[in-house]
């Protein structure tokens, strides 16, 4: 399990370091940004149209706010629908209740990365990486 986390950490960290200049240029190009936002909106609409009726409703979350697994499944559904900001908020709530939940923190880092919040994503990855002993980091890599 730890090896999966390390692989994800390394991949996200490397991608963040290698793609920062490109992301900055792309976010400054209004036409490119509008096209990306339009595609994201279309993907969210398409995902919502085909989503199953047995999805997790916010009412279920309100009924069981301490159920971290339910909240994480809800965040994953939000990601699948393209609601990255909503997913980030859901994951933040989980991390307030369980700050040592590395699986959730890695998912949160991935969402932050997709939201182009690279410094925040890197911070979250470093938190998880900091919990590993140096020997574990080398061994898992």
C-alpha positions as CSV (number, residue, x, y, z in Angstrom):
1,X,0.0,0.0,0.0
2,X,2.8,2.4,0.9
3,X,4.5,1.7,-2.5
4,X,1.4,2.9,-4.3
5,X,1.4,6.1,-2.3
6,X,5.1,6.7,-3.0
7,X,4.7,6.1,-6.7
8,X,1.8,8.6,-6.7
9,X,3.8,11.1,-4.7
10,X,6.8,10.9,-7.0
11,X,4.6,11.1,-10.2
12,X,2.7,14.1,-8.9
13,X,5.7,15.9,-7.6
14,X,7.6,15.4,-10.8
15,X,4.7,16.5,-12.9
16,X,4.2,19.6,-10.8
17,X,7.9,20.5,-11.2
18,X,8.0,19.8,-14.9
19,X,4.7,21.4,-15.9
20,X,4.6,24.6,-13.8
21,X,5.8,27.0,-16.6
22,X,3.4,25.5,-19.1
23,X,0.5,25.8,-16.8
24,X,1.3,29.4,-16.0
25,X,1.4,30.3,-19.8
26,X,-1.8,28.3,-20.5
27,X,-3.7,30.0,-17.6
28,X,-2.7,33.4,-19.0
29,X,-4.1,32.7,-22.5
30,X,-7.8,33.7,-22.3
31,X,-8.8,31.6,-25.3
32,X,-7.0,28.5,-24.0
33,X,-8.5,29.0,-20.5
34,X,-12.0,29.5,-22.0
35,X,-11.7,26.3,-24.0
36,X,-10.5,24.3,-21.0
37,X,-13.4,25.7,-18.9
38,X,-15.9,24.9,-21.7
39,X,-14.6,21.3,-22.0
40,X,-14.8,20.8,-18.2
41,X,-18.3,22.1,-18.1
42,X,-19.3,19.7,-20.9
43,X,-17.7,16.8,-19.2
44,X,-19.5,17.6,-15.9
45,X,-22.8,17.8,-17.7
46,X,-22.2,14.5,-19.5
47,X,-21.1,12.9,-16.3
48,X,-24.2,14.1,-14.4
49,X,-26.5,12.9,-17.2
50,X,-25.2,9.3,-17.0
51,X,-24.6,9.2,-13.2
52,X,-26.6,6.5,-11.5
53,X,-29.6,7.3,-9.3
54,X,-28.0,5.3,-6.4
55,X,-25.3,7.9,-5.9
56,X,-24.5,9.4,-2.6
57,X,-26.7,12.4,-1.8
58,X,-25.6,15.3,0.3
59,X,-28.5,14.4,2.6
60,X,-26.7,11.1,3.4
61,X,-23.6,13.1,4.2
62,X,-25.5,15.4,6.5
63,X,-27.0,12.4,8.2
64,X,-23.6,10.8,8.9
65,X,-21.0,13.6,8.8
66,X,-18.5,11.4,10.8
67,X,-18.6,8.5,8.3
68,X,-15.2,9.2,6.6
69,X,-15.5,6.4,4.1
70,X,-18.9,7.7,3.0
71,X,-17.5,11.2,2.7
72,X,-14.6,10.0,0.6
73,X,-16.9,8.0,-1.7
74,X,-18.9,11.2,-2.1
75,X,-15.7,13.2,-3.0
76,X,-14.8,10.5,-5.6
77,X,-18.3,10.9,-7.1
78,X,-17.8,14.7,-7.2
79,X,-14.5,14.2,-9.0
80,X,-16.1,11.9,-11.5
81,X,-18.8,14.5,-12.2
82,X,-16.0,17.1,-12.7
83,X,-16.9,19.0,-9.5
84,X,-13.3,19.4,-8.3
85,X,-13.9,22.4,-6.0
86,X,-16.7,20.5,-4.3
87,X,-14.5,17.4,-4.0
88,X,-11.7,19.6,-2.5
89,X,-14.1,20.9,0.1
90,X,-15.3,17.4,1.0
91,X,-11.8,16.2,1.3
92,X,-10.8,19.1,3.5
93,X,-13.7,18.2,5.9
94,X,-12.4,14.7,6.1
95,X,-8.9,15.9,6.8
96,X,-10.1,18.1,9.6
97,X,-11.6,15.0,11.3
98,X,-8.7,12.7,10.4
99,X,-5.5,14.6,9.6
100,X,-3.4,11.4,9.5
101,X,-5.6,9.8,6.8
102,X,-2.9,9.6,4.1
103,X,-5.2,8.0,1.5
104,X,-7.5,11.0,1.7
105,X,-4.6,13.5,1.7
106,X,-3.1,12.0,-1.5
107,X,-6.5,12.2,-3.2
108,X,-6.8,15.8,-2.0
109,X,-3.3,16.6,-3.4
110,X,-4.4,15.1,-6.8
111,X,-7.5,17.3,-6.8
112,X,-5.5,20.4,-5.9
113,X,-3.1,19.6,-8.7
114,X,-6.0,19.3,-11.1
115,X,-7.3,22.7,-9.9
116,X,-3.8,24.1,-10.7
117,X,-3.1,24.8,-7.0
118,X,0.4,23.4,-7.4
119,X,1.9,24.8,-4.2
120,X,-1.0,23.5,-2.1
121,X,-0.7,20.1,-3.8
122,X,3.0,19.9,-3.1
123,X,2.4,20.9,0.5
124,X,0.0,18.0,0.9
125,X,2.4,15.6,-0.7
126,X,5.2,16.7,1.6
127,X,3.0,16.1,4.6
128,X,2.5,12.5,3.6
129,X,6.1,12.1,2.6
130,X,7.2,13.6,6.0
131,X,5.4,10.8,7.8
132,X,7.6,8.2,6.3
133,X,10.9,7.3,7.8
134,X,13.8,8.1,5.4
135,X,14.5,4.3,5.1
136,X,10.9,3.7,4.0
137,X,11.1,6.4,1.3
138,X,14.3,4.9,-0.1
139,X,13.0,1.3,0.2
140,X,9.6,2.1,-1.5
141,X,11.2,4.1,-4.3
